[in-house]
Amino acid sequence: MLPRPSGLVTFCTDFGADDPYVGIMKGALWRASTKVQVVDLCHAVPPQDVAAAAFHVWAAVGRFPA
């Protein structure tokens, strides 16, 4: 049996901090559910660098609820 969803969403993106896209994504999540909690893991992954993004996610695995 899978654990119940915690309501926690982590973001790891290549968006950077110079545009509104992170805020737009958060707004869409909160519009869908005001109970969701959002954690910004990283928004400075080099553009389209899947290996770097995987490293950031790997480093965070186990440090958040299931």
C-alpha positions as CSV (number, residue, x, y, z in Angstrom):
1,M,0.0,0.0,0.0
2,L,1.3,3.4,-0.9
3,P,1.6,6.2,1.7
4,R,-1.0,8.9,1.7
5,P,0.1,12.0,-0.2
6,S,1.6,14.6,2.1
7,G,0.3,17.6,0.2
8,L,4.0,18.7,-0.3
9,V,5.2,19.7,-3.7
10,T,8.9,20.4,-4.4
11,F,10.1,22.5,-7.3
12,C,13.4,21.9,-9.1
13,T,13.5,23.9,-12.3
14,D,15.7,25.7,-14.8
15,F,13.5,28.8,-14.6
16,G,15.9,31.1,-12.7
17,A,14.6,34.0,-10.6
18,D,14.2,36.7,-13.2
19,D,10.8,36.0,-14.5
20,P,7.3,35.2,-13.2
21,Y,7.1,31.5,-14.1
22,V,7.8,30.1,-10.6
23,G,5.2,32.3,-9.1
24,I,2.7,31.4,-11.9
25,M,3.3,27.6,-11.2
26,K,2.7,28.2,-7.4
27,G,-0.4,30.2,-8.2
28,A,-1.8,27.3,-10.3
29,L,-1.1,24.8,-7.5
30,W,-2.7,26.9,-4.8
31,R,-5.7,27.6,-7.0
32,A,-6.2,23.8,-7.4
33,S,-5.7,23.3,-3.6
34,T,-5.1,25.7,-0.9
35,K,-3.9,22.8,1.3
36,V,-0.8,22.1,-0.8
37,Q,2.6,23.2,0.6
38,V,5.3,24.3,-1.9
39,V,9.0,24.0,-1.3
40,D,11.5,25.6,-3.7
41,L,14.3,23.1,-4.0
42,C,16.2,24.8,-6.8
43,H,15.4,27.1,-9.7
44,A,19.0,27.5,-11.0
45,V,19.5,24.2,-12.7
46,P,21.4,24.9,-16.0
47,P,18.9,25.0,-18.9
48,Q,17.8,21.5,-19.8
49,D,20.5,19.8,-17.7
50,V,18.7,16.7,-16.7
51,A,21.8,15.3,-14.9
52,A,22.1,18.4,-12.7
53,A,18.4,18.3,-11.9
54,A,18.6,14.6,-11.0
55,F,21.5,15.4,-8.6
56,H,19.4,18.1,-6.9
57,V,16.4,15.8,-6.5
58,W,18.7,12.9,-5.4
59,A,20.2,15.1,-2.7
60,A,16.8,15.9,-1.3
61,V,15.3,12.4,-1.4
62,G,14.6,11.1,2.1
63,R,14.5,14.6,3.6
64,F,10.9,15.2,2.9
65,P,7.7,13.3,3.8
66,A,6.8,10.4,1.5
